[in-house]
Structures are given as C-alpha cells and as structure tokens.
Amino acid sequence: MTNGPGTLFVIATPIGNLEDLSPRASMMLARVDTVAAEDTRRAGQLLTRLGISQKLVSLHEHNEAERVQSIVDLLQNGRDAALISDAGTPLISDPGYRLLAALREQDLPVSPIPGCCAAIAALSVAGLPTDRFRFEGFLPARRSPRRKRLLALRDCQDTLVFYESARRAPATLADVADIFGADRPAALAREMTKLYETLYRGRVVDVRERLTSDPGGGKGECTLVVAGAEDAVPADTDLRSVLQVLLQELPASQAASLAARIAGVRRAEAYRVAQALREHD
C-alpha cells in the first residue's frame, strides 16, 4: 500500500496473437492488486498463459455501474488495479466509460498501457486516407436502424471505421454498397493477427464478393474501413439561402467569402451565385 491513492492501469491486450502483449503490460498485470476484466474466464486464460495469478473481478456492460464504487474504494485505499477488455484497448467499443468518468470526477490516478486496437490496426493496412477518420464501432444489428445510421454517414468525408462480425458483414456491406455506392473504396480485415488473418481490399462491391466467396469468410471478427465521401458541394439552394441572408448586410465579396466557408464551397462559386442574386434584386 502506498501513502497516496492507487492507480488504475488501462491495459491493451492482444486481439489474437499473444506475442503482441507488451512486456510492460505483462509486468503490470502481475504487479497490480486486482484485474477488472470484461470476461473473467477469458482474462483468467490470458493470465494463466502468462503465468500470472491475480485477483479477477468482472466489469461488463451489465454490472459496471454497481462495480465502480468497489474499484474506487480499492484505489482510495492505495491499491493499484488494471482494466482489461476481452481483446484490444479497453473502452474502444468495450465497457469502462463509467469507471473512468468516476475516477476523473474524483481525480484518482489513471495510466494507459497502450497496445493493440483493432480499429487502428485495420486502418493502418487499409490503404485509405488516415489523416481524418471516424470510429463508429458496431453498427446496429437490425437492417432498418443500420441503414438509417449509414444514411446519416453517407456524406461524411472522413474515413469510416466499423466493427462487425463475419456473419453479419455481407449484409452490412450490401447496405454500404446500396447507400454509399458500390464503387466506394473499402477494406475489410478479418481475424487480424490470428492464423487465418485475411484482408479484402477494393470497391465495396468487390470486398463483399471476396468475403462471401472465401470458404472461411463467415467466421471471426471483422473491422471494416470505408473511404469517406468525396468533397460534397451543397445543393445550390443551400448556398443561395446562406447568401440571401448575408447579402442583406454585406457587400457581395464579403458575403461570398463567408458563405464559402459556411457551405464548404469555393469562394469563386459563392461569388458567382452572389452576383447572380444581386442582379436579380
């Protein structure tokens, strides 16, 4: 026990290959007093393979709210703890937010032990833009809400990253092709770092065809990376409505500059529309 509060170490674990666990992560798992895990059985198997025997407590979506206080108490008593998920980096589509929010509220120490993250791993090999990306986690399992979410993302210009099971991936890819367009560039990484790791790349329609024609394509976990929409020019009516307001107060040049920034179009296009509006007044 230390004189001050203990620290919660948020530890990334392998998404498949055990050798991806960092030496520091292994050392910290052996050092802490308690390991909070999404699934204590899977965590127990991991620790056993590492030759580690530590106290395990469950922390998953169904018990996180009630488990928070016991971990807070542990830290306040000067003991260290670790948080791990079933695979990859905790809190990335995994439980842990309520706990970390509580520790932030009480200013208790936390420290990341970085490592595997399926979203970043897939993004790194997808061959798609990485300067701006948006992590969406799991799409809804049911078709109607899934399509509704995809419709909301259709014009997003950031590269999109989704988690999906191999079993549902063909249906999801079909919806992506229908809503985003069959030619939208994409990549799907299945069973990353495992024995049957496979990366399908190409147009959305090609990725789906390769997945469904693969004899093993229906098994495992997938990470889908989809290119963002190309620069979208808002409808002329949207630009016109912005300019109509600005032109009441500003000269055409200034109105065009502001409208171009608001609507995301080139200034020359905004100025052309502004001039046309002035001429019709």
Order of alpha helices (4+ residues) and beta strands (2+ residues): beta-alpha-beta-alpha-beta-alpha-beta-alpha-beta-alpha-beta-alpha-beta-alpha-beta-beta-alpha-beta-alpha-alpha-alpha
